[in-house]
Amino acid sequence: MIVAQIFKRDDGKIIGFSVDGHSNQAKHGQDIYCSAASMISSSVFVCLRDYLKRDMSGEAKHGRLMIKLAGEPDDLTEVAFQTLLIGMREVEKQVPQIVRVEEKILGGET
C-alpha cells in the first residue's frame, strides 16, 4: 500500500508530507500507481525546491519521499501542497485499496 501523510499545523497550513510504500501491482518500473504517487510527490518537491526556492528538510529513498518546510508556510507553498493533496486524493478515489491519504496535525511547529 502507498500511504501519503500530509503534515499540517494546527492552523491548517500544510508544512510537509511523506509518501511511503509500494502498490505491488506490477513489476518494478511498470506500476502505474507507484508512478502516479511518485510523479505527484516529486513534482511538488521540485516546485518547492527549484521554483519557489524554499528550504526543506527531508528524506528521499526508494519507496519514500518525505519533506518538511524549514521556514514558515505561505500562500505559494500552500498551493503546491494542496496540489499534492488533491492529486493523491484523486488516486485514492480510484484505488482506495492501494492508496491511502492521511492528514496529520503537527501543531504550530515548523
Backbone bond lengths (Angstrom), bond angles and torsions (degrees), N, CA, C in turn:
res aa  C-N    CA-C-N  psi(-1)  N-CA   C-N-CA  omega(-1)  CA-C   N-CA-C  phi
1 M - - - 1.455 - - 1.528 108.86 -
2 I 1.323 114.56 145.79 1.458 122.13 174.65 1.524 106.87 -101.12
3 V 1.328 116.12 126.40 1.459 121.34 179.67 1.521 108.75 -119.21
4 A 1.332 115.41 122.14 1.463 121.49 175.05 1.521 107.51 -105.71
5 Q 1.320 116.12 120.90 1.463 121.08 174.82 1.516 107.85 -107.16
6 I 1.328 115.15 130.40 1.454 122.06 178.36 1.519 106.65 -106.10
7 F 1.325 117.22 120.20 1.464 122.19 -176.66 1.519 109.76 -93.14
8 K 1.325 115.83 122.89 1.464 121.56 -178.61 1.518 110.97 -122.27
9 R 1.321 114.31 152.50 1.461 120.00 168.84 1.524 107.39 -81.01
10 D 1.323 115.80 169.41 1.462 118.91 179.54 1.518 113.00 -68.15
11 D 1.346 118.18 -13.90 1.465 120.81 175.27 1.529 112.36 -88.27
12 G 1.332 116.89 2.77 1.462 121.87 177.18 1.510 115.50 94.09
13 K 1.332 118.52 -12.21 1.465 121.06 179.35 1.534 110.01 -70.24
14 I 1.319 115.61 135.85 1.462 121.04 178.50 1.525 108.68 -81.64
15 I 1.335 115.62 134.04 1.463 120.35 -178.86 1.534 112.71 -120.47
16 G 1.318 117.05 -1.78 1.456 119.08 178.45 1.514 111.66 170.86
17 F 1.330 113.86 -176.43 1.463 119.93 179.22 1.514 110.39 -161.20
18 S 1.323 114.71 163.40 1.456 121.03 167.12 1.520 107.72 -136.14
19 V 1.310 115.46 143.66 1.456 122.34 172.68 1.518 105.45 -126.81
20 D 1.332 115.62 118.88 1.462 121.99 -174.04 1.520 110.96 -129.34
21 G 1.316 114.81 147.19 1.445 120.42 168.69 1.513 114.47 104.64
22 H 1.321 113.63 -176.09 1.461 123.34 -179.42 1.516 108.23 -138.64
23 S 1.299 116.31 153.15 1.460 119.12 178.09 1.523 111.89 -88.45
24 N 1.336 116.81 -23.71 1.463 121.83 -179.93 1.522 112.31 55.33
25 Q 1.325 116.69 38.29 1.461 121.76 179.83 1.524 112.85 -98.47
26 A 1.340 116.87 -14.02 1.464 121.05 -179.20 1.529 108.46 -156.76
27 K 1.330 115.69 174.14 1.457 120.66 178.04 1.524 110.41 -61.68
28 H 1.338 115.41 153.87 1.461 121.55 176.45 1.529 109.06 -52.06
29 G 1.333 115.45 130.00 1.453 121.00 179.69 1.518 114.31 88.64
30 Q 1.329 117.24 -5.41 1.463 120.82 -179.22 1.520 112.79 -123.88
31 D 1.308 117.35 5.09 1.459 122.10 -175.05 1.530 109.67 -87.58
32 I 1.329 117.14 111.87 1.463 119.99 -175.80 1.521 112.85 -68.09
33 Y 1.324 118.50 -28.53 1.465 120.38 -179.23 1.522 110.98 -74.85
34 C 1.319 116.60 -41.11 1.468 119.40 174.39 1.532 110.11 -64.61
35 S 1.324 116.47 -39.64 1.462 120.31 178.48 1.523 110.99 -62.34
36 A 1.319 116.93 -43.41 1.465 120.39 179.68 1.524 110.68 -61.18
37 A 1.323 116.88 -49.74 1.471 120.72 -179.44 1.525 110.76 -62.59
38 S 1.319 117.10 -40.38 1.465 120.98 179.64 1.515 111.89 -65.29
39 M 1.310 117.10 -45.05 1.466 120.09 -177.80 1.525 112.03 -68.36
40 I 1.322 117.30 -40.54 1.463 119.61 178.84 1.529 109.61 -62.96
41 S 1.331 116.74 -51.46 1.464 119.92 -176.01 1.525 112.11 -69.36
42 S 1.312 117.91 -39.91 1.466 120.80 179.21 1.522 111.58 -65.68
43 S 1.325 117.05 -38.89 1.462 120.68 179.15 1.518 111.35 -63.00
44 V 1.317 116.43 -41.84 1.471 119.92 178.84 1.528 109.89 -67.36
45 F 1.319 117.28 -41.71 1.462 120.83 177.42 1.530 110.80 -58.65
46 V 1.325 117.41 -48.83 1.465 121.08 -178.55 1.527 110.68 -64.91
47 C 1.321 117.44 -38.01 1.472 120.90 176.12 1.527 110.55 -59.33
48 L 1.322 116.85 -48.94 1.466 121.05 -179.60 1.534 111.74 -63.02
49 R 1.322 116.23 -42.99 1.465 120.97 -176.40 1.521 112.92 -76.00
50 D 1.334 117.17 -50.81 1.461 120.72 -169.72 1.523 114.16 -93.56
51 Y 1.307 118.02 -35.80 1.456 120.47 -177.71 1.527 111.60 -91.43
52 L 1.320 116.49 -49.97 1.469 119.78 -179.52 1.527 112.67 -85.34
53 K 1.343 116.81 -14.65 1.473 122.59 176.92 1.533 112.31 58.27
54 R 1.315 117.17 42.99 1.463 121.66 179.72 1.518 110.16 -91.20
55 D 1.335 115.72 142.43 1.459 121.21 174.14 1.517 108.45 -80.85
56 M 1.333 114.60 137.82 1.459 120.99 -178.88 1.516 109.85 -143.41
57 S 1.304 114.76 157.00 1.453 120.33 167.18 1.516 106.47 -111.01
58 G 1.305 116.49 161.44 1.452 116.81 178.38 1.501 114.19 166.46
59 E 1.320 112.93 -166.29 1.458 121.29 -175.71 1.522 108.31 -149.79
60 A 1.311 115.88 135.77 1.463 121.29 175.27 1.514 107.86 -133.61
61 K 1.323 115.57 121.74 1.458 121.19 174.77 1.518 107.53 -153.96
62 H 1.289 116.62 173.77 1.461 120.70 -177.91 1.528 110.58 -55.16
63 G 1.319 115.90 118.96 1.457 120.62 178.10 1.514 115.39 84.72
64 R 1.345 117.50 7.54 1.466 119.15 -179.65 1.524 110.53 -153.85
65 L 1.325 114.69 132.79 1.459 121.74 168.56 1.515 106.07 -135.57
66 M 1.326 116.58 123.49 1.457 121.73 179.89 1.514 107.39 -135.59
67 I 1.340 115.85 129.47 1.455 120.00 174.98 1.521 109.69 -137.20
68 K 1.316 114.23 153.96 1.455 121.82 176.11 1.519 107.23 -144.69
69 L 1.326 116.32 132.18 1.467 120.03 179.03 1.521 110.57 -60.29
70 A 1.329 115.87 141.04 1.462 120.36 174.87 1.533 110.01 -84.21
71 G 1.314 116.62 -27.49 1.464 121.58 -179.48 1.511 111.67 -111.30
72 E 1.315 114.25 -166.03 1.466 120.97 -178.94 1.532 111.51 -73.94
73 P 1.309 117.35 142.03 1.464 119.01 172.34 1.520 109.87 -70.48
74 D 1.326 116.21 154.97 1.464 120.71 177.45 1.523 108.18 -141.61
75 D 1.314 116.84 -175.41 1.462 120.44 -177.22 1.525 112.47 -60.88
76 L 1.327 117.92 -36.69 1.462 120.42 -178.87 1.525 112.03 -72.72
77 T 1.328 117.75 -40.60 1.464 118.77 176.70 1.524 110.15 -66.44
78 E 1.326 116.08 -34.00 1.472 119.52 178.72 1.530 110.97 -63.80
79 V 1.328 117.36 -40.14 1.468 120.43 177.28 1.529 109.85 -61.37
80 A 1.321 117.18 -45.71 1.469 120.35 179.60 1.527 110.90 -61.15
81 F 1.329 116.72 -48.68 1.465 119.96 -178.95 1.532 112.31 -66.16
82 Q 1.325 117.46 -37.33 1.463 119.82 178.00 1.529 110.80 -65.88
83 T 1.329 117.05 -32.74 1.462 120.89 174.95 1.523 110.04 -60.92
84 L 1.323 116.45 -43.79 1.466 120.55 176.43 1.522 110.34 -61.79
85 L 1.316 117.45 -48.28 1.462 121.70 -177.61 1.531 110.94 -60.62
86 I 1.318 117.56 -45.75 1.465 121.52 179.79 1.532 110.60 -63.60
87 G 1.328 116.53 -46.00 1.462 120.26 179.99 1.509 112.94 -62.00
88 M 1.313 116.96 -45.64 1.461 120.18 -179.85 1.528 111.17 -67.91
89 R 1.318 118.07 -36.30 1.483 120.81 176.20 1.532 110.81 -63.51
90 E 1.334 117.28 -36.34 1.463 120.04 177.97 1.529 111.10 -65.69
91 V 1.327 117.35 -41.48 1.461 120.26 176.80 1.534 109.36 -65.43
92 E 1.323 116.76 -41.87 1.464 121.31 178.88 1.540 110.72 -59.30
93 K 1.317 118.42 -39.79 1.474 121.31 178.01 1.522 111.52 -59.78
94 Q 1.327 116.07 -37.96 1.468 120.76 -178.17 1.525 112.47 -73.78
95 V 1.340 115.67 -39.66 1.477 119.67 -174.51 1.537 110.35 -139.70
96 P 1.331 117.64 69.27 1.470 119.54 -177.46 1.527 113.68 -63.92
97 Q 1.298 117.66 -18.85 1.462 120.73 176.58 1.527 112.00 -78.28
98 I 1.341 116.91 -10.36 1.466 121.89 -177.38 1.519 111.96 -114.36
99 V 1.328 117.52 -35.69 1.471 122.04 -176.23 1.524 109.54 -124.23
100 R 1.324 115.64 130.96 1.467 121.86 176.58 1.526 108.39 -127.56
101 V 1.330 115.85 136.15 1.457 122.34 178.53 1.521 107.50 -114.60
102 E 1.336 115.74 130.54 1.465 122.23 179.29 1.523 108.74 -126.60
103 E 1.313 115.99 143.55 1.456 120.77 174.37 1.519 107.65 -110.97
104 K 1.324 115.83 129.16 1.459 121.61 -174.55 1.530 109.62 -122.90
105 I 1.318 116.83 123.03 1.463 121.52 177.37 1.529 108.50 -82.15
106 L 1.327 116.24 124.08 1.464 121.35 178.98 1.515 112.13 -104.31
107 G 1.321 117.71 1.11 1.447 120.01 -177.89 1.512 110.76 88.04
108 G 1.320 116.54 -160.47 1.459 121.98 -176.03 1.508 114.37 -82.19
109 E 1.318 117.78 -3.24 1.477 119.97 -176.20 1.514 111.52 -68.17
110 T 1.333 115.46 151.74 1.466 121.23 172.88 1.499 109.12 -125.99
